[in-house]
């Protein structure tokens, strides 16, 4: 019999006042499932439901695999890729990082350049990192609808800030069953095995 | 109106002597435009920076002392002991507004005392008093200001030096007190504190009691322009939201993501511990400890990019360390401990040191084997060596270039002897052009974000051509020199960059205040004239194009993770000032 691997599902009921406690996890990076080989705007707006207006107006700085992106309608998110979103940044160099900014030529050496814009349409995971005001604005809805993370990342996050985090936790469940905080930590998979996490308030 | 200057001859026969003089040919200049005009026309370019012929010029901006929001920057100019060229360093705090209300366009410290007596200078509506006070010797800035507070109350503003300035170290800063009368705002770069120390001046106390706000020539137009100015700043996402919430340190995570965050003495563009010292983490900690993540450095600041950093017990430790400081003492040294970085910031402020120069010097020393990267306690002890003036401290306190030589380090990130700030020029090549060619040495604020298409200088830029970097750097350096002359905080540049009407509001304020008809072209001409003065001074001081270069390692050591090198050609760098 082949071994059936199931993804653990962790659900938190959280004090709404303390939801910002999760922002550091969003900065470390969460995994999201989408049809990849698609543009950033397709993934974020059409698949994840982020309003296009928000992407255009509030997300001033975008990185794909560490390269600064100028055009979200051309840059393609691939399986295993890493997408980072931030508000517009201060400073001369902050301004050079802005998507499509007039100072973009100053960081030519790290600008994202699309090589193969073909759409594959196959489903996969990508890493999303959310910084500063963008994390606060997009984070709650993403956490509510469910995000994936690897077991080690989630365990490290929960352990690093255990004292602060626990005060916000009203209830936690593992695979649908109520679970003590300590047992949850012990039950999380080690290493890169994925966990699906939802946070509701 | 600021129609007078205060010239103080510290070497006058019979003791220091203050004389009020008309601004004369310097009329209409403020901030950096004024400091650089005086230095370039009155200081012999080949003089010793710590000698009697050098002058220390302290100038508020054109709009300092008025109700104009954000007009509280103070410029300090001289021949730099760090670079050997002209220097303008500026600071926030209360001093610019107070000096403006006292009616002075500048204080110029000239000459040199005959002995090592230390002086304090009191300036109020009745005049100037210069008093010898050797009880102030070797006091840290915090103890000094406490003493001044006891003598003159807490409504005055102070400009002071710490022990580093008295020891004439090349990393010595000049401190300005903030709204809480703490010595937290520093004109940091280029060793200006050493020049103040060489003049024998420990502190200048500015008391504007009995003085009023400066009155504009056209009050109604000025009020209207200031209203538009404030609205523009408040509605912009950076000046109205990002900076107030997280401060400048919001850049840490983003620069790390970009792979342009110089780590462990510019050996990598990413730092594993970046989020532990990020603006987001810092702001949350400040709020948790009952400090503040949103605070201004002077009255009239509406951006509020600063904060109050308390220690673990909830007691005040320092103001919110800003991005450059957190980087220099943090990622550059491999340190990911915010409390240690805050302590280093506090020590720098107390001893009177430029946080960038000190942090970079320590990182270079770490590369030289003096301490291990990541050893926060060792970094704290090294800064204490500087405060004590031990032989090791004297090496570090004279900056990264001296430290690199002392410990045989090849990778020393300096231009014209001044340490690079927190952006790797291999990742952001345009800033590399400014680092290389700035009259000030490596300076992240020398070419700021006022775009060519707004100022209409130098024509349009083709982003696909390498020459675009040169043209942008040129335009930005011109624009920055102009903004520095207004006394406006450079952070206004974000709103000015994106909102032409906000830039127009700034011009309207200057016009309404002085009864002028300045245009955007006129602002650009002002910027060019400032740079021309500075370039001329540096050329006469012996600078050639060979000083307008980045250190060699940027060209031949690829920066992970993008593995890029600095690719702008030397010939291109030599065209930056062709206009």
Interface residues (C-beta under 8 A of the other chain):
Chain A: X20 X23 X24 X27 X28 X58 X60 X61 X63 X66 X67 X68 X84 X86 X87 X88 X89 X90 X91 X92 X93 X94 X95 X96 X97 X102 X103 X104 X105 X106 X107 X108 X109 X110 X129 X131 X132 X133 X135
Chain B: X237 X238 X241 X242 X243 X245 X246 X248 X250 X251 X253 X254 X255 X257 X258 X259 X260 X275 X278 X279 X280 X281 X284 X305 X323 X423 X426 X427 X428 X429 X430 X431 X434 X444 X445 X447 X448 X449 X451 X452 X453 X461 X462 X463 X464 X468 X469 X472 X473 X476 X491 X493 X494 X497 X561 X562 X564 X567
